[in-house]
Amino acid sequence: MKFPRRQILHLAAGAVALPALPCFAWARAYPTRPVRLIVPQAPGSGSDIIARLMGQWLSERLGQSFVIENRPVAAGNIGAEAVVRAPADGYTLLLVNAGNAINATLYENLNFNFLRDIAPIAGILQPPFVMEVTPSFAAKTVPEFIAYAKANPGKLNMASAGKGSVSHVAGELFKMMTGVNMIHVPYRGSTPALTDLLAGQVQVMFDAVPSSIEHINAGRLRALAVTTATRFDGLPDIPTVGDFVSGYEASGWLGLGAPRNTPAEIINMLNKEINSALSDPKIKARLADLGSTALPGSPAEFGKLIADETEKWGEVIKFANIKP
């Protein structure tokens, strides 16, 4: 049987377009089943609270459950690798944080390359850190602290939430940029570190504002400066470290990531929903209650933040010779 030329061309065009149809339809239908959101921190942590807040929002908006799966081991590397190895179909996501940027240099033998293997979806929030001392400490400002530290090299103890934590590298960045010599004292989390700081066993700490602001407001700790580039609304009278140490900036951040090669339609859909959440008055109020500011933007903007932070903390880790 012979077909007219026009009909042959029509059938050929349809055959070429057909394979693309299921993929397009599949992306538009996403999600059709529950989505795993892997959180490399413990249940009840600040990161876990944010993950559940975003998971509930996405569940309500997209009509499928976003199930939180906590994997608080190996500094978050196990959770990250689980997402790297998962199918790139949008059904396994990662709560990305500043620790992932730090770990890229801190751990030399990771089985993945975070910048290459995780596709950025969206930033969620950016909790500021604060440089703080006990009220009895001699220095009341950052310049006074620097002068005191230089006059007493190696005699100040700097607490942190653990080796390689944001609080640790924030302090090491301060040391690198000011030339002061302080002894690092790592703890297993910010709570025991704060306990010793309050007791005067250590003299200074760079801590996340949410865990310290109550002590600051009660006068149990003295905030010398916040570590972000601009002042924090929750501590409006406190200057930034950068006001005295030009170019200094350090903060935590959280966002969502997915396995590389996840379809762009899914990435963009999730980005749109996260940004919608960050503009919602109730969500914004909740983030403010947690002492954090929203971090909206495109996948490309979030990816640039991750790349910039990886480079910055890599330089600090090498300068301070930090080992896991």
C-alpha positions as CSV (number, residue, x, y, z in Angstrom):
1,M,0.0,0.0,0.0
2,K,1.3,3.5,-0.9
3,F,0.7,6.6,1.2
4,P,0.6,10.2,-0.1
5,R,3.8,12.1,0.6
6,R,2.0,14.5,3.0
7,Q,0.6,11.7,5.1
8,I,4.1,10.1,5.3
9,L,5.6,13.3,6.5
10,H,2.8,13.7,9.0
11,L,3.3,10.2,10.4
12,A,7.1,10.7,10.6
13,A,6.7,14.0,12.5
14,G,4.3,12.2,14.9
15,A,6.8,9.4,15.5
16,V,9.5,11.9,16.3
17,A,7.4,13.8,18.8
18,L,5.9,10.7,20.5
19,P,8.9,9.8,22.7
20,A,9.0,13.3,24.2
21,L,5.3,13.2,25.2
22,P,5.5,10.7,28.1
23,C,8.4,12.6,29.7
24,F,6.6,16.0,29.3
25,A,3.4,14.5,30.7
26,W,5.3,12.8,33.5
27,A,7.0,16.0,34.5
28,R,3.7,17.9,34.5
29,A,2.1,15.2,36.7
30,Y,4.8,15.3,39.3
31,P,4.5,14.2,42.0
32,T,2.4,11.1,41.7
33,R,3.7,9.4,44.8
34,P,5.3,10.4,48.2
35,V,8.6,12.3,48.0
36,R,11.5,11.6,50.4
37,L,13.2,14.6,51.9
38,I,16.5,13.5,53.5
39,V,17.6,15.7,56.4
40,P,21.2,15.1,57.6
41,Q,20.4,16.4,61.1
42,A,18.7,15.0,64.1
43,P,14.9,15.1,64.7
44,G,14.0,18.3,66.6
45,S,17.0,20.2,65.4
46,G,16.5,23.6,63.7
47,S,17.1,22.1,60.3
48,D,14.6,19.4,61.0
49,I,12.0,22.0,62.0
50,I,12.5,23.9,58.8
51,A,12.4,20.7,56.7
52,R,9.0,19.7,58.2
53,L,7.7,23.2,57.7
54,M,8.6,23.2,54.0
55,G,7.5,19.5,53.7
56,Q,4.0,20.4,55.0
57,W,3.8,23.4,52.6
58,L,4.8,21.3,49.6
59,S,2.5,18.5,50.6
60,E,-0.5,20.9,50.7
61,R,0.4,22.6,47.5
62,L,1.4,19.5,45.4
63,G,-1.0,16.9,46.8
64,Q,1.5,14.3,47.8
65,S,3.3,13.6,51.1
66,F,6.9,14.9,51.5
67,V,8.3,12.4,54.1
68,I,11.1,13.6,56.3
69,E,13.9,11.1,56.7
70,N,16.6,12.0,59.3
71,R,20.2,10.8,58.7
72,P,22.3,12.6,61.4
73,V,25.5,10.7,60.9
74,A,29.0,11.3,59.4
75,A,28.6,15.1,59.4
76,G,25.7,14.8,56.9
77,N,27.8,13.0,54.3
78,I,25.8,9.8,54.5
79,G,22.5,11.7,53.8
80,A,24.1,13.6,50.9
81,E,25.5,10.5,49.3
82,A,22.1,8.8,49.6
83,V,20.6,11.6,47.5
84,V,23.5,11.6,45.0
85,R,22.9,7.9,44.4
86,A,19.1,8.2,44.1
87,P,17.3,8.2,40.8
88,A,17.1,11.7,39.3
89,D,13.3,11.7,39.2
90,G,12.4,14.3,41.9
91,Y,11.3,11.7,44.5
92,T,14.4,12.0,46.7
93,L,15.5,15.5,47.8
94,L,18.1,16.8,50.2
95,L,18.0,19.5,52.8
96,V,21.2,21.3,51.8
97,N,23.1,23.4,54.4
98,A,26.4,25.2,54.9
99,G,27.9,22.0,56.2
100,N,27.8,20.6,52.7
101,A,30.0,23.4,51.4
102,I,32.4,23.0,54.3
103,N,32.6,19.2,54.0
104,A,33.6,19.5,50.3
105,T,37.1,20.5,51.5
106,L,37.2,19.1,55.0
107,Y,36.7,15.5,53.9
108,E,39.3,14.5,51.2
109,N,37.9,11.0,50.4
110,L,34.2,11.6,49.8
111,N,32.5,9.3,47.2
112,F,30.9,12.2,45.5
113,N,31.5,15.8,44.4
114,F,28.8,17.9,46.0
115,L,29.0,20.8,43.5
116,R,28.8,18.4,40.6
117,D,26.4,15.8,41.9
118,I,23.7,17.8,43.6
119,A,21.4,20.1,41.6
120,P,20.4,23.2,43.5
121,I,16.6,23.8,43.8
122,A,16.0,26.7,46.1
123,G,17.4,28.5,49.1
124,I,15.1,28.6,52.2
125,L,16.7,30.6,55.0
126,Q,19.9,32.2,56.2
127,P,20.3,32.2,60.0
128,P,22.9,34.8,61.2
129,F,25.6,34.0,63.7
130,V,26.8,36.3,66.5
131,M,30.2,36.8,68.1
132,E,29.6,36.7,71.8
133,V,31.4,36.8,75.1
134,T,30.4,36.7,78.8
135,P,29.4,40.0,80.4
136,S,32.4,40.0,82.6
137,F,34.9,39.8,79.7
138,A,37.1,42.9,79.4
139,A,36.2,43.7,75.7
140,K,32.9,45.4,74.9
141,T,33.5,45.9,71.2
142,V,35.1,44.0,68.3
143,P,38.1,46.4,68.2
144,E,38.6,46.0,71.9
145,F,38.4,42.2,71.6
146,I,41.0,42.2,68.8
147,A,43.4,44.4,70.9
148,Y,42.9,42.2,73.9
149,A,43.5,39.0,71.9
150,K,46.7,40.4,70.4
151,A,47.9,41.4,73.8
152,N,47.2,37.9,75.1
153,P,48.1,35.5,72.3
154,G,47.0,31.9,72.8
155,K,45.2,32.7,76.1
156,L,41.7,33.0,74.8
157,N,39.6,29.9,74.3
158,M,37.1,29.9,71.4
159,A,34.2,27.4,71.7
160,S,32.4,25.9,68.7
161,A,29.6,23.4,68.0
162,G,32.3,21.0,66.7
163,K,35.2,20.7,64.5
164,G,34.3,21.8,61.0
165,S,31.0,23.3,62.1
166,V,29.9,26.8,60.8
167,S,30.6,28.2,64.3
168,H,34.2,26.8,64.0
169,V,35.0,28.1,60.5
170,A,33.4,31.4,61.3
171,G,35.8,31.8,64.2
172,E,38.7,30.6,62.1
173,L,37.8,33.2,59.4
174,F,37.9,35.8,62.1
175,K,41.4,34.6,63.2
176,M,42.6,34.6,59.6
177,M,41.4,38.1,58.8
178,T,42.5,39.7,62.1
179,G,45.7,37.8,62.9
180,V,44.6,37.0,66.4
181,N,45.6,33.7,68.1
182,M,42.9,31.8,69.9
183,I,42.6,28.2,71.1
184,H,39.8,26.3,69.5
185,V,37.7,24.2,71.9
186,P,35.2,22.0,70.0
187,Y,32.1,20.6,71.6
188,R,29.4,18.1,70.5
189,G,26.9,20.7,69.5
190,S,26.1,24.3,70.5
191,T,24.3,23.5,73.8
192,P,27.3,22.2,75.7
193,A,29.5,24.9,74.2
194,L,27.1,27.6,75.4
195,T,27.0,26.0,78.8
196,D,30.7,26.4,79.2
197,L,30.6,29.9,77.7
198,L,28.0,31.0,80.2
199,A,30.1,29.5,83.0
200,G,33.2,31.3,81.9
201,Q,35.2,28.2,81.0
202,V,35.7,29.6,77.4
203,Q,35.8,33.3,76.5
204,V,34.2,33.6,73.0
205,M,31.9,31.8,70.6
206,F,30.5,32.4,67.1
207,D,27.1,30.9,67.6
208,A,23.8,30.8,65.6
209,V,21.6,33.6,66.7
210,P,18.5,31.3,67.3
211,S,20.3,29.4,70.1
212,S,21.9,32.4,71.7
213,I,19.4,35.3,71.4
214,E,17.6,34.4,74.6
215,H,20.8,34.6,76.6
216,I,21.8,37.8,74.9
217,N,18.4,39.5,75.6
218,A,18.6,38.3,79.2
219,G,22.0,39.8,79.7
220,R,23.7,36.5,80.3
221,L,25.9,36.9,77.2
222,R,27.2,40.1,75.5
223,A,26.9,40.2,71.7
224,L,29.8,42.0,70.2
225,A,28.7,41.7,66.6
226,V,26.6,39.7,64.1
227,T,28.5,37.9,61.4
228,T,26.2,38.7,58.5
229,A,26.9,41.4,55.9
230,T,24.1,43.6,57.3
231,R,22.6,44.1,60.7
232,F,20.0,41.6,61.9
233,D,16.5,42.9,62.7
234,G,16.3,40.7,65.8
235,L,19.4,42.5,67.3
236,P,19.1,45.9,65.7
237,D,21.5,47.7,68.0
238,I,24.3,45.1,67.4
239,P,26.9,46.1,64.7
240,T,28.3,43.6,62.2
241,V,31.8,42.1,62.4
242,G,32.3,43.6,58.9
243,D,31.9,47.1,60.4
244,F,35.3,46.6,61.9
245,V,36.9,43.8,59.9
246,S,36.3,44.8,56.2
247,G,34.9,42.0,54.1
248,Y,34.1,39.6,57.0
249,E,30.9,37.7,56.5
250,A,29.7,34.3,57.8
251,S,26.3,32.7,58.1
252,G,24.5,29.5,58.0
253,W,22.0,28.7,55.2
254,L,19.5,26.0,54.3
255,G,17.9,25.0,51.0
256,L,16.8,22.1,48.8
257,G,18.8,20.0,46.4
258,A,18.2,17.0,44.2
259,P,20.3,14.5,42.3
260,R,22.0,16.0,39.2
261,N,20.1,15.5,35.9
262,T,16.8,15.9,37.7
263,P,14.4,17.3,35.0
264,A,14.4,21.1,34.9
265,E,10.6,21.1,35.0
266,I,10.7,19.5,38.4
267,I,13.5,21.8,39.7
268,N,11.6,24.9,38.6
269,M,8.3,23.7,40.0
270,L,9.8,23.0,43.4
271,N,11.7,26.4,43.3
272,K,8.4,28.2,42.5
273,E,6.6,26.5,45.4
274,I,9.5,27.2,47.9
275,N,9.6,30.9,46.9
276,S,5.8,31.0,47.3
277,A,6.2,29.7,50.8
278,L,8.9,32.3,51.6
279,S,6.5,35.1,50.6
280,D,3.7,33.7,52.8
281,P,3.1,35.9,55.9
282,K,2.7,32.9,58.2
283,I,5.9,31.2,57.0
284,K,7.8,34.5,57.1
285,A,6.7,35.0,60.7
286,R,7.7,31.5,61.6
287,L,11.2,32.1,60.2
288,A,11.5,35.3,62.1
289,D,10.5,33.4,65.3
290,L,13.4,31.0,64.6
291,G,15.8,34.0,64.3
292,S,16.4,33.6,60.5
293,T,15.7,35.5,57.3
294,A,14.3,34.1,54.1
295,L,16.6,33.2,51.2
296,P,14.5,33.4,48.1
297,G,15.9,33.2,44.6
298,S,16.3,31.0,41.5
299,P,18.1,27.6,41.3
300,A,21.1,29.4,39.6
301,E,21.3,32.0,42.4
302,F,21.2,29.2,45.1
303,G,23.9,27.3,43.1
304,K,26.1,30.3,43.0
305,L,25.8,30.7,46.8
306,I,26.8,27.1,47.3
307,A,29.8,27.4,44.9
308,D,30.9,30.7,46.6
309,E,30.6,29.2,50.1
310,T,32.5,26.1,49.1
311,E,35.4,28.2,47.8
312,K,35.5,30.5,50.8
313,W,35.4,27.8,53.4
314,G,37.9,25.7,51.5
315,E,40.4,28.6,51.8
316,V,39.7,28.9,55.6
317,I,40.0,25.1,56.2
318,K,43.3,25.0,54.3
319,F,44.6,28.1,56.1
320,A,43.7,26.8,59.6
321,N,44.7,23.2,58.6
322,I,41.4,21.8,59.9
323,K,41.2,18.0,59.9
324,P,38.0,16.0,60.4
